[in-house]
Amino acid sequence: MFSCARQVVKPPEPLPVLPPAAPAPEKPAADIDRLGPLLGSCDWKGFFEAVDTVLPALEKDPGRIFAAGGSGYSAESLASALRKIRTLYSDGKTPAELSEALFSLFEFVDLSSADRKAFFTAYYVPEFEARLEPGGPFRFPLYSPPPDLLQVKLFPLGPDYRTAVLRGRIDEKNRFVPYFDRAEIDGKKILSGRGLEIAYLKDPLEVLILQIQGSGRLLFMDGTVKLAAYAGKNGRPYLSVGKYMAEKGMLPPEEVSWANIRSFLDSNPEKLQEVLFSNPSYVFFRIKDAGQVVGSRGLPLTPLHSIAVDEIHIPPLSLCLVDLKKPVIGEDGLVKSFAPLVEPAFAMDEGSAIKGPARVDIFLGSGTGPERLAGALRSEGSLYLLVPGHFD
């Protein structure tokens, strides 16, 4: 939950074409005996909803090359394998048969290792009361992207920069400098009065949560529901407020959760700005009609089967398998136990804090259950890249 500011509903960009990598290893060491039964009980219905979302994008650019984990394959080979298993699902094959088909159609390349386990967090779609004009407690604005925020894409410099973007502004001395940080925007109110305010929330912590999740539903007094959709960021590094509070002794590391953060700040209001401003990253939004939340590639996200990854290491729309222990949350909001979570998922999103080849943020959807799980899920596990075993 503290992981990132979700990048959603930004305009889709052309998918990067990556150079072929070295030949894939002979056979990845996937624990088939353990994973098989767990896959058999996964959410196949949700997975094939995600397949139906991703397939048209793959078929639109069949010659695109995916390169990751020492493997190279085409979009068409991935689409072909997905169509085959989609046919089996339509034919009414059992979960066990679908699990077996997944192992036969794909090689499982483990992107984690003994000394570098995959690390998983989760994100969700929050819901907050909002107003279009300030009044009463509704005095904390959401901003649209400011016109002086510039983005410079560095991909012309070479493949090492294919996803690199510099964000900043031109100052009074005509220099390109970093854009204003959270303390300047919310503390000094540097953007106030520029006509950028698009809605108001009643709690600055809600603004931060909305920015970290990357999108959220806004509930207005007349019953209207709108979506605050990701529209840009200031380019400053994302720093976890939970980690900051733990380092400063405000909360024990094992007790960092949004509920405990809120409780601490309610009891210590003089610490509010210090905690909020410890994260210089800032996200801008646009208001749109409520509907499906989409990821950084402009495609609708499917709970459990859409993940945010570092696109430098895992190409967008890659098929992966997440393998971890998820916390089981009781009605009191406390973790009662842990249970296996093994699901196939597509790389459909990215985030400021999602860095490295085995760092994953799992999309959970909306509602109380996803909110509680997202707040508690910080687990190590394994991440597999599913490479189609036959090339067209």
Secondary structure, DSSP 8 states (H G I E B T S, - for coil): --S--B--S------------S---SS----HHHHHHHHHTS-HHHHHHHHHHHHHHHHHSTT-EEEETTEEEEHHHHHHHHHHHHHHHHTT--HHHHHHHHHHHEEEEE--BTTB-EEEEEEEE-EEE-BSS-BTTB-EEEE---TT-EEEE-GGG-GGGTT-EEEEEE-TTS-EE----HIIIIIS-TTTTSS-EEEEES-HHHHHHHHHHSEEEEE-TTS-EEEEEEEEE-------HHHHHHHTTSS-GGG--HHHHHHHHHH-GGGHHHHHHT----EEEEEEES---B-TTS-B--TTTEEE--TTTS-TT-EEEEEEEEEEE-TTS-EEEEEEEEEEEEEEE-BTT--STTEEEEEEEESHHHHHHHHH--EEEEEEEEEESS--
